[in-house]
Amino acid sequence: MGFEVVTFSVRGDAGATYSKKQVNETLWNAPPSSIILMHMNHPESETAEGLIEALPELKKRGFRFVKLSEFGLR
């Protein structure tokens, strides 16, 4: 089918069980080029809140966010 398999390198929210603070700490400590798995489909979790709070700080630190398609993956 032409698809390439990739996997994640960081558990961003441990299956939507992390608190907002734990999500922040996980994201802030992720090494460059990480693929971070997060479960945004659990509205009862604090994943989205943690991500929203962490993004400005990550951008200040020089992180940039890309789609896998930018690397020829689909």
PDB file of N, CA, C and O in Angstrom:
ATOM      1  N   MET A   1       0.816  -1.194   0.000  1.00  0.00           N
ATOM      2  CA  MET A   1       0.000   0.000   0.000  1.00  0.00           C
ATOM      3  C   MET A   1       0.864   1.262   0.000  1.00  0.00           C
ATOM      4  O   MET A   1       0.337   2.361  -0.172  1.00  0.00           O
ATOM      5  N   GLY A   2       2.147   1.131   0.185  1.00  0.00           N
ATOM      6  CA  GLY A   2       3.012   2.290   0.126  1.00  0.00           C
ATOM      7  C   GLY A   2       3.178   3.054   1.431  1.00  0.00           C
ATOM      8  O   GLY A   2       3.775   4.130   1.442  1.00  0.00           O
ATOM      9  N   PHE A   3       2.665   2.523   2.518  1.00  0.00           N
ATOM     10  CA  PHE A   3       2.798   3.206   3.801  1.00  0.00           C
ATOM     11  C   PHE A   3       4.064   2.751   4.512  1.00  0.00           C
ATOM     12  O   PHE A   3       4.503   1.611   4.362  1.00  0.00           O
ATOM     13  N   GLU A   4       4.639   3.657   5.286  1.00  0.00           N
ATOM     14  CA  GLU A   4       5.810   3.321   6.084  1.00  0.00           C
ATOM     15  C   GLU A   4       5.401   3.344   7.558  1.00  0.00           C
ATOM     16  O   GLU A   4       4.684   4.248   7.988  1.00  0.00           O
ATOM     17  N   VAL A   5       5.843   2.373   8.316  1.00  0.00           N
ATOM     18  CA  VAL A   5       5.482   2.273   9.727  1.00  0.00           C
ATOM     19  C   VAL A   5       6.459   3.104  10.558  1.00  0.00           C
ATOM     20  O   VAL A   5       7.674   3.018  10.380  1.00  0.00           O
ATOM     21  N   VAL A   6       5.913   3.903  11.462  1.00  0.00           N
ATOM     22  CA  VAL A   6       6.719   4.648  12.425  1.00  0.00           C
ATOM     23  C   VAL A   6       6.137   4.392  13.806  1.00  0.00           C
ATOM     24  O   VAL A   6       4.996   3.948  13.932  1.00  0.00           O
ATOM     25  N   THR A   7       6.899   4.665  14.812  1.00  0.00           N
ATOM     26  CA  THR A   7       6.413   4.515  16.177  1.00  0.00           C
ATOM     27  C   THR A   7       6.781   5.756  16.969  1.00  0.00           C
ATOM     28  O   THR A   7       7.496   6.630  16.478  1.00  0.00           O
ATOM     29  N   PHE A   8       6.301   5.826  18.166  1.00  0.00           N
ATOM     30  CA  PHE A   8       6.586   6.984  19.005  1.00  0.00           C
ATOM     31  C   PHE A   8       7.839   6.731  19.835  1.00  0.00           C
ATOM     32  O   PHE A   8       8.260   5.589  20.022  1.00  0.00           O
ATOM     33  N   SER A   9       8.427   7.826  20.329  1.00  0.00           N
ATOM     34  CA  SER A   9       9.609   7.691  21.172  1.00  0.00           C
ATOM     35  C   SER A   9       9.367   8.204  22.594  1.00  0.00           C
ATOM     36  O   SER A   9      10.161   7.938  23.496  1.00  0.00           O
ATOM     37  N   VAL A  10       8.271   8.939  22.792  1.00  0.00           N
ATOM     38  CA  VAL A  10       7.950   9.468  24.118  1.00  0.00           C
ATOM     39  C   VAL A  10       6.459   9.262  24.388  1.00  0.00           C
ATOM     40  O   VAL A  10       5.612   9.591  23.558  1.00  0.00           O
ATOM     41  N   ARG A  11       6.160   8.712  25.564  1.00  0.00           N
ATOM     42  CA  ARG A  11       4.756   8.605  26.002  1.00  0.00           C
ATOM     43  C   ARG A  11       4.377   9.939  26.631  1.00  0.00           C
ATOM     44  O   ARG A  11       4.749  10.232  27.767  1.00  0.00           O
ATOM     45  N   GLY A  12       3.642  10.733  25.887  1.00  0.00           N
ATOM     46  CA  GLY A  12       3.349  12.095  26.318  1.00  0.00           C
ATOM     47  C   GLY A  12       2.350  12.217  27.444  1.00  0.00           C
ATOM     48  O   GLY A  12       2.347  13.217  28.162  1.00  0.00           O
ATOM     49  N   ASP A  13       1.501  11.216  27.612  1.00  0.00           N
ATOM     50  CA  ASP A  13       0.489  11.304  28.664  1.00  0.00           C
ATOM     51  C   ASP A  13       0.168   9.953  29.305  1.00  0.00           C
ATOM     52  O   ASP A  13      -0.788   9.837  30.071  1.00  0.00           O
ATOM     53  N   ALA A  14       0.958   8.950  28.994  1.00  0.00           N
ATOM     54  CA  ALA A  14       0.776   7.599  29.578  1.00  0.00           C
ATOM     55  C   ALA A  14      -0.671   7.126  29.444  1.00  0.00           C
ATOM     56  O   ALA A  14      -1.310   6.729  30.418  1.00  0.00           O
ATOM     57  N   GLY A  15      -1.159   7.180  28.224  1.00  0.00           N
ATOM     58  CA  GLY A  15      -2.527   6.704  27.978  1.00  0.00           C
ATOM     59  C   GLY A  15      -3.591   7.578  28.597  1.00  0.00           C
ATOM     60  O   GLY A  15      -4.610   7.073  29.069  1.00  0.00           O
ATOM     61  N   ALA A  16      -3.374   8.877  28.602  1.00  0.00           N
ATOM     62  CA  ALA A  16      -4.322   9.871  29.132  1.00  0.00           C
ATOM     63  C   ALA A  16      -4.458   9.774  30.652  1.00  0.00           C
ATOM     64  O   ALA A  16      -5.498  10.134  31.203  1.00  0.00           O
ATOM     65  N   THR A  17      -3.420   9.293  31.331  1.00  0.00           N
ATOM     66  CA  THR A  17      -3.487   9.188  32.789  1.00  0.00           C
ATOM     67  C   THR A  17      -2.665  10.248  33.508  1.00  0.00           C
ATOM     68  O   THR A  17      -2.800  10.407  34.721  1.00  0.00           O
ATOM     69  N   TYR A  18      -1.812  10.978  32.785  1.00  0.00           N
ATOM     70  CA  TYR A  18      -0.967  11.987  33.429  1.00  0.00           C
ATOM     71  C   TYR A  18      -1.766  13.236  33.777  1.00  0.00           C
ATOM     72  O   TYR A  18      -2.733  13.583  33.099  1.00  0.00           O
ATOM     73  N   SER A  19      -1.350  13.891  34.829  1.00  0.00           N
ATOM     74  CA  SER A  19      -1.895  15.205  35.166  1.00  0.00           C
ATOM     75  C   SER A  19      -1.323  16.236  34.200  1.00  0.00           C
ATOM     76  O   SER A  19      -0.383  15.953  33.457  1.00  0.00           O
ATOM     77  N   LYS A  20      -1.899  17.428  34.219  1.00  0.00           N
ATOM     78  CA  LYS A  20      -1.396  18.514  33.376  1.00  0.00           C
ATOM     79  C   LYS A  20       0.083  18.762  33.664  1.00  0.00           C
ATOM     80  O   LYS A  20       0.870  18.960  32.739  1.00  0.00           O
ATOM     81  N   LYS A  21       0.459  18.752  34.926  1.00  0.00           N
ATOM     82  CA  LYS A  21       1.850  18.969  35.318  1.00  0.00           C
ATOM     83  C   LYS A  21       2.759  17.874  34.758  1.00  0.00           C
ATOM     84  O   LYS A  21       3.850  18.172  34.273  1.00  0.00           O
ATOM     85  N   GLN A  22       2.330  16.626  34.818  1.00  0.00           N
ATOM     86  CA  GLN A  22       3.138  15.525  34.290  1.00  0.00           C
ATOM     87  C   GLN A  22       3.286  15.625  32.771  1.00  0.00           C
ATOM     88  O   GLN A  22       4.353  15.336  32.229  1.00  0.00           O
ATOM     89  N   VAL A  23       2.218  16.033  32.087  1.00  0.00           N
ATOM     90  CA  VAL A  23       2.290  16.233  30.634  1.00  0.00           C
ATOM     91  C   VAL A  23       3.326  17.310  30.325  1.00  0.00           C
ATOM     92  O   VAL A  23       4.174  17.128  29.451  1.00  0.00           O
ATOM     93  N   ASN A  24       3.258  18.429  31.041  1.00  0.00           N
ATOM     94  CA  ASN A  24       4.230  19.515  30.847  1.00  0.00           C
ATOM     95  C   ASN A  24       5.651  19.015  31.027  1.00  0.00           C
ATOM     96  O   ASN A  24       6.503  19.247  30.170  1.00  0.00           O
ATOM     97  N   GLU A  25       5.914  18.338  32.118  1.00  0.00           N
ATOM     98  CA  GLU A  25       7.267  17.863  32.411  1.00  0.00           C
ATOM     99  C   GLU A  25       7.757  16.883  31.339  1.00  0.00           C
ATOM    100  O   GLU A  25       8.920  16.915  30.937  1.00  0.00           O
ATOM    101  N   THR A  26       6.863  16.026  30.894  1.00  0.00           N
ATOM    102  CA  THR A  26       7.234  15.062  29.858  1.00  0.00           C
ATOM    103  C   THR A  26       7.611  15.781  28.570  1.00  0.00           C
ATOM    104  O   THR A  26       8.619  15.449  27.946  1.00  0.00           O
ATOM    105  N   LEU A  27       6.814  16.757  28.171  1.00  0.00           N
ATOM    106  CA  LEU A  27       7.084  17.487  26.937  1.00  0.00           C
ATOM    107  C   LEU A  27       8.348  18.324  27.060  1.00  0.00           C
ATOM    108  O   LEU A  27       9.156  18.359  26.132  1.00  0.00           O
ATOM    109  N   TRP A  28       8.530  18.998  28.190  1.00  0.00           N
ATOM    110  CA  TRP A  28       9.706  19.843  28.376  1.00  0.00           C
ATOM    111  C   TRP A  28      10.996  19.023  28.405  1.00  0.00           C
ATOM    112  O   TRP A  28      12.068  19.549  28.107  1.00  0.00           O
ATOM    113  N   ASN A  29      10.903  17.753  28.758  1.00  0.00           N
ATOM    114  CA  ASN A  29      12.084  16.892  28.830  1.00  0.00           C
ATOM    115  C   ASN A  29      12.268  16.003  27.608  1.00  0.00           C
ATOM    116  O   ASN A  29      13.192  15.190  27.568  1.00  0.00           O
ATOM    117  N   ALA A  30      11.411  16.146  26.628  1.00  0.00           N
ATOM    118  CA  ALA A  30      11.522  15.329  25.410  1.00  0.00           C
ATOM    119  C   ALA A  30      12.737  15.764  24.599  1.00  0.00           C
ATOM    120  O   ALA A  30      12.942  16.958  24.381  1.00  0.00           O
ATOM    121  N   PRO A  31      13.532  14.813  24.157  1.00  0.00           N
ATOM    122  CA  PRO A  31      14.693  15.186  23.349  1.00  0.00           C
ATOM    123  C   PRO A  31      14.270  15.640  21.946  1.00  0.00           C
ATOM    124  O   PRO A  31      13.189  15.285  21.475  1.00  0.00           O
ATOM    125  N   PRO A  32      15.129  16.428  21.281  1.00  0.00           N
ATOM    126  CA  PRO A  32      14.837  16.829  19.905  1.00  0.00           C
ATOM    127  C   PRO A  32      14.574  15.605  19.029  1.00  0.00           C
ATOM    128  O   PRO A  32      15.129  14.532  19.266  1.00  0.00           O
ATOM    129  N   SER A  33      13.750  15.771  18.049  1.00  0.00           N
ATOM    130  CA  SER A  33      13.323  14.768  17.060  1.00  0.00           C
ATOM    131  C   SER A  33      12.425  13.693  17.649  1.00  0.00           C
ATOM    132  O   SER A  33      12.253  12.631  17.051  1.00  0.00           O
ATOM    133  N   SER A  34      11.853  13.957  18.810  1.00  0.00           N
ATOM    134  CA  SER A  34      10.938  12.994  19.422  1.00  0.00           C
ATOM    135  C   SER A  34       9.630  12.915  18.654  1.00  0.00           C
ATOM    136  O   SER A  34       9.163  13.900  18.083  1.00  0.00           O
ATOM    137  N   ILE A  35       9.058  11.738  18.655  1.00  0.00           N
ATOM    138  CA  ILE A  35       7.681  11.542  18.213  1.00  0.00           C
ATOM    139  C   ILE A  35       6.906  11.242  19.487  1.00  0.00           C
ATOM    140  O   ILE A  35       7.113  10.211  20.128  1.00  0.00           O
ATOM    141  N   ILE A  36       6.014  12.152  19.843  1.00  0.00           N
ATOM    142  CA  ILE A  36       5.318  12.079  21.127  1.00  0.00           C
ATOM    143  C   ILE A  36       3.895  11.591  20.918  1.00  0.00           C
ATOM    144  O   ILE A  36       3.138  12.170  20.139  1.00  0.00           O
ATOM    145  N   LEU A  37       3.540  10.533  21.611  1.00  0.00           N
ATOM    146  CA  LEU A  37       2.196   9.966  21.549  1.00  0.00           C
ATOM    147  C   LEU A  37       1.348  10.582  22.644  1.00  0.00           C
ATOM    148  O   LEU A  37       1.709  10.540  23.820  1.00  0.00           O
ATOM    149  N   MET A  38       0.203  11.163  22.249  1.00  0.00           N
ATOM    150  CA  MET A  38      -0.723  11.750  23.220  1.00  0.00           C
ATOM    151  C   MET A  38      -2.139  11.360  22.835  1.00  0.00           C
ATOM    152  O   MET A  38      -2.450  11.172  21.659  1.00  0.00           O
ATOM    153  N   HIS A  39      -2.981  11.243  23.832  1.00  0.00           N
ATOM    154  CA  HIS A  39      -4.362  10.792  23.637  1.00  0.00           C
ATOM    155  C   HIS A  39      -5.327  11.952  23.833  1.00  0.00           C
ATOM    156  O   HIS A  39      -5.884  12.141  24.915  1.00  0.00           O
ATOM    157  N   MET A  40      -5.514  12.719  22.775  1.00  0.00           N
ATOM    158  CA  MET A  40      -6.390  13.885  22.840  1.00  0.00           C
ATOM    159  C   MET A  40      -7.869  13.503  22.761  1.00  0.00           C
ATOM    160  O   MET A  40      -8.742  14.365  22.864  1.00  0.00           O
ATOM    161  N   ASN A  41      -8.146  12.223  22.579  1.00  0.00           N
ATOM    162  CA  ASN A  41      -9.530  11.770  22.444  1.00  0.00           C
ATOM    163  C   ASN A  41     -10.139  11.381  23.790  1.00  0.00           C
ATOM    164  O   ASN A  41     -11.171  10.711  23.833  1.00  0.00           O
ATOM    165  N   HIS A  42      -9.513  11.792  24.878  1.00  0.00           N
ATOM    166  CA  HIS A  42     -10.035  11.535  26.218  1.00  0.00           C
ATOM    167  C   HIS A  42     -10.302  12.874  26.899  1.00  0.00           C
ATOM    168  O   HIS A  42      -9.448  13.370  27.634  1.00  0.00           O
ATOM    169  N   PRO A  43     -11.469  13.463  26.667  1.00  0.00           N
ATOM    170  CA  PRO A  43     -11.725  14.809  27.190  1.00  0.00           C
ATOM    171  C   PRO A  43     -11.685  14.893  28.713  1.00  0.00           C
ATOM    172  O   PRO A  43     -11.527  15.983  29.263  1.00  0.00           O
ATOM    173  N   GLU A  44     -11.822  13.781  29.392  1.00  0.00           N
ATOM    174  CA  GLU A  44     -11.780  13.788  30.854  1.00  0.00           C
ATOM    175  C   GLU A  44     -10.352  13.890  31.391  1.00  0.00           C
ATOM    176  O   GLU A  44     -10.153  14.146  32.579  1.00  0.00           O
ATOM    177  N   SER A  45      -9.372  13.695  30.531  1.00  0.00           N
ATOM    178  CA  SER A  45      -7.973  13.755  30.965  1.00  0.00           C
ATOM    179  C   SER A  45      -7.459  15.190  30.907  1.00  0.00           C
ATOM    180  O   SER A  45      -8.147  16.086  30.418  1.00  0.00           O
ATOM    181  N   GLU A  46      -6.256  15.398  31.403  1.00  0.00           N
ATOM    182  CA  GLU A  46      -5.641  16.722  31.389  1.00  0.00           C
ATOM    183  C   GLU A  46      -4.613  16.869  30.274  1.00  0.00           C
ATOM    184  O   GLU A  46      -3.808  17.801  30.288  1.00  0.00           O
ATOM    185  N   THR A  47      -4.636  15.950  29.306  1.00  0.00           N
ATOM    186  CA  THR A  47      -3.666  15.963  28.213  1.00  0.00           C
ATOM    187  C   THR A  47      -3.710  17.269  27.428  1.00  0.00           C
ATOM    188  O   THR A  47      -2.678  17.913  27.235  1.00  0.00           O
ATOM    189  N   ALA A  48      -4.891  17.660  26.978  1.00  0.00           N
ATOM    190  CA  ALA A  48      -5.013  18.873  26.162  1.00  0.00           C
ATOM    191  C   ALA A  48      -4.552  20.102  26.937  1.00  0.00           C
ATOM    192  O   ALA A  48      -3.846  20.951  26.393  1.00  0.00           O
ATOM    193  N   GLU A  49      -4.948  20.202  28.206  1.00  0.00           N
ATOM    194  CA  GLU A  49      -4.542  21.340  29.024  1.00  0.00           C
ATOM    195  C   GLU A  49      -3.023  21.401  29.162  1.00  0.00           C
ATOM    196  O   GLU A  49      -2.422  22.470  29.055  1.00  0.00           O
ATOM    197  N   GLY A  50      -2.413  20.245  29.400  1.00  0.00           N
ATOM    198  CA  GLY A  50      -0.969  20.191  29.537  1.00  0.00           C
ATOM    199  C   GLY A  50      -0.258  20.587  28.259  1.00  0.00           C
ATOM    200  O   GLY A  50       0.734  21.315  28.292  1.00  0.00           O
ATOM    201  N   LEU A  51      -0.762  20.110  27.138  1.00  0.00           N
ATOM    202  CA  LEU A  51      -0.168  20.443  25.845  1.00  0.00           C
ATOM    203  C   LEU A  51      -0.294  21.935  25.559  1.00  0.00           C
ATOM    204  O   LEU A  51       0.675  22.574  25.150  1.00  0.00           O
ATOM    205  N   ILE A  52      -1.467  22.484  25.769  1.00  0.00           N
ATOM    206  CA  ILE A  52      -1.701  23.908  25.523  1.00  0.00           C
ATOM    207  C   ILE A  52      -0.762  24.754  26.379  1.00  0.00           C
ATOM    208  O   ILE A  52      -0.246  25.772  25.917  1.00  0.00           O
ATOM    209  N   GLU A  53      -0.544  24.342  27.604  1.00  0.00           N
ATOM    210  CA  GLU A  53       0.339  25.089  28.493  1.00  0.00           C
ATOM    211  C   GLU A  53       1.813  24.936  28.099  1.00  0.00           C
ATOM    212  O   GLU A  53       2.591  25.880  28.238  1.00  0.00           O
ATOM    213  N   ALA A  54       2.194  23.766  27.615  1.00  0.00           N
ATOM    214  CA  ALA A  54       3.603  23.486  27.302  1.00  0.00           C
ATOM    215  C   ALA A  54       4.055  24.099  25.972  1.00  0.00           C
ATOM    216  O   ALA A  54       5.226  24.453  25.832  1.00  0.00           O
ATOM    217  N   LEU A  55       3.169  24.228  25.012  1.00  0.00           N
ATOM    218  CA  LEU A  55       3.575  24.670  23.669  1.00  0.00           C
ATOM    219  C   LEU A  55       4.327  26.005  23.635  1.00  0.00           C
ATOM    220  O   LEU A  55       5.374  26.077  22.991  1.00  0.00           O
ATOM    221  N   PRO A  56       3.852  27.050  24.290  1.00  0.00           N
ATOM    222  CA  PRO A  56       4.604  28.313  24.219  1.00  0.00           C
ATOM    223  C   PRO A  56       6.038  28.174  24.745  1.00  0.00           C
ATOM    224  O   PRO A  56       6.967  28.736  24.166  1.00  0.00           O
ATOM    225  N   GLU A  57       6.217  27.435  25.829  1.00  0.00           N
ATOM    226  CA  GLU A  57       7.558  27.251  26.381  1.00  0.00           C
ATOM    227  C   GLU A  57       8.432  26.445  25.433  1.00  0.00           C
ATOM    228  O   GLU A  57       9.611  26.758  25.262  1.00  0.00           O
ATOM    229  N   LEU A  58       7.870  25.414  24.816  1.00  0.00           N
ATOM    230  CA  LEU A  58       8.643  24.618  23.867  1.00  0.00           C
ATOM    231  C   LEU A  58       9.076  25.468  22.674  1.00  0.00           C
ATOM    232  O   LEU A  58      10.210  25.353  22.210  1.00  0.00           O
ATOM    233  N   LYS A  59       8.191  26.308  22.182  1.00  0.00           N
ATOM    234  CA  LYS A  59       8.542  27.194  21.069  1.00  0.00           C
ATOM    235  C   LYS A  59       9.647  28.164  21.471  1.00  0.00           C
ATOM    236  O   LYS A  59      10.555  28.424  20.682  1.00  0.00           O
ATOM    237  N   LYS A  60       9.580  28.709  22.703  1.00  0.00           N
ATOM    238  CA  LYS A  60      10.637  29.591  23.202  1.00  0.00           C
ATOM    239  C   LYS A  60      11.978  28.874  23.222  1.00  0.00           C
ATOM    240  O   LYS A  60      13.019  29.483  22.975  1.00  0.00           O
ATOM    241  N   ARG A  61      11.950  27.584  23.514  1.00  0.00           N
ATOM    242  CA  ARG A  61      13.180  26.787  23.593  1.00  0.00           C
ATOM    243  C   ARG A  61      13.682  26.362  22.214  1.00  0.00           C
ATOM    244  O   ARG A  61      14.699  25.678  22.097  1.00  0.00           O
ATOM    245  N   GLY A  62      12.963  26.772  21.177  1.00  0.00           N
ATOM    246  CA  GLY A  62      13.421  26.495  19.821  1.00  0.00           C
ATOM    247  C   GLY A  62      12.850  25.244  19.184  1.00  0.00           C
ATOM    248  O   GLY A  62      13.239  24.886  18.072  1.00  0.00           O
ATOM    249  N   PHE A  63      11.935  24.573  19.866  1.00  0.00           N
ATOM    250  CA  PHE A  63      11.319  23.404  19.258  1.00  0.00           C
ATOM    251  C   PHE A  63      10.412  23.843  18.128  1.00  0.00           C
ATOM    252  O   PHE A  63       9.783  24.900  18.191  1.00  0.00           O
ATOM    253  N   ARG A  64      10.354  23.035  17.116  1.00  0.00           N
ATOM    254  CA  ARG A  64       9.407  23.292  16.031  1.00  0.00           C
ATOM    255  C   ARG A  64       8.695  21.986  15.755  1.00  0.00           C
ATOM    256  O   ARG A  64       9.226  20.907  16.016  1.00  0.00           O
ATOM    257  N   PHE A  65       7.506  22.093  15.234  1.00  0.00           N
ATOM    258  CA  PHE A  65       6.641  20.940  15.072  1.00  0.00           C
ATOM    259  C   PHE A  65       6.406  20.688  13.594  1.00  0.00           C
ATOM    260  O   PHE A  65       6.100  21.609  12.837  1.00  0.00           O
ATOM    261  N   VAL A  66       6.549  19.450  13.194  1.00  0.00           N
ATOM    262  CA  VAL A  66       6.445  19.092  11.783  1.00  0.00           C
ATOM    263  C   VAL A  66       5.535  17.882  11.620  1.00  0.00           C
ATOM    264  O   VAL A  66       5.278  17.130  12.560  1.00  0.00           O
ATOM    265  N   LYS A  67       5.070  17.728  10.410  1.00  0.00           N
ATOM    266  CA  LYS A  67       4.289  16.542  10.046  1.00  0.00           C
ATOM    267  C   LYS A  67       5.247  15.491   9.527  1.00  0.00           C
ATOM    268  O   LYS A  67       6.268  15.821   8.925  1.00  0.00           O
ATOM    269  N   LEU A  68       4.928  14.241   9.753  1.00  0.00           N
ATOM    270  CA  LEU A  68       5.768  13.167   9.229  1.00  0.00           C
ATOM    271  C   LEU A  68       5.866  13.216   7.716  1.00  0.00           C
ATOM    272  O   LEU A  68       6.849  12.754   7.136  1.00  0.00           O
ATOM    273  N   SER A  69       4.852  13.773   7.079  1.00  0.00           N
ATOM    274  CA  SER A  69       4.874  13.863   5.623  1.00  0.00           C
ATOM    275  C   SER A  69       6.013  14.741   5.122  1.00  0.00           C
ATOM    276  O   SER A  69       6.436  14.600   3.974  1.00  0.00           O
ATOM    277  N   GLU A  70       6.517  15.645   5.958  1.00  0.00           N
ATOM    278  CA  GLU A  70       7.650  16.478   5.569  1.00  0.00           C
ATOM    279  C   GLU A  70       8.926  15.648   5.402  1.00  0.00           C
ATOM    280  O   GLU A  70       9.910  16.115   4.827  1.00  0.00           O
ATOM    281  N   PHE A  71       8.898  14.439   5.901  1.00  0.00           N
ATOM    282  CA  PHE A  71      10.054  13.545   5.785  1.00  0.00           C
ATOM    283  C   PHE A  71       9.809  12.448   4.774  1.00  0.00           C
ATOM    284  O   PHE A  71      10.506  11.434   4.759  1.00  0.00           O
ATOM    285  N   GLY A  72       8.810  12.657   3.925  1.00  0.00           N
ATOM    286  CA  GLY A  72       8.501  11.687   2.888  1.00  0.00           C
ATOM    287  C   GLY A  72       7.689  10.502   3.384  1.00  0.00           C
ATOM    288  O   GLY A  72       7.537   9.516   2.664  1.00  0.00           O
ATOM    289  N   LEU A  73       7.163  10.582   4.608  1.00  0.00           N
ATOM    290  CA  LEU A  73       6.343   9.507   5.156  1.00  0.00           C
ATOM    291  C   LEU A  73       4.868   9.856   4.973  1.00  0.00           C
ATOM    292  O   LEU A  73       4.477  11.022   4.997  1.00  0.00           O
ATOM    293  N   ARG A  74       4.098   8.854   4.796  1.00  0.00           N
ATOM    294  CA  ARG A  74       2.647   9.089   4.704  1.00  0.00           C
ATOM    295  C   ARG A  74       1.888   7.994   5.400  1.00  0.00           C
ATOM    296  O   ARG A  74       0.658   8.017   5.429  1.00  0.00           O
TER     297      ARG A  74
END
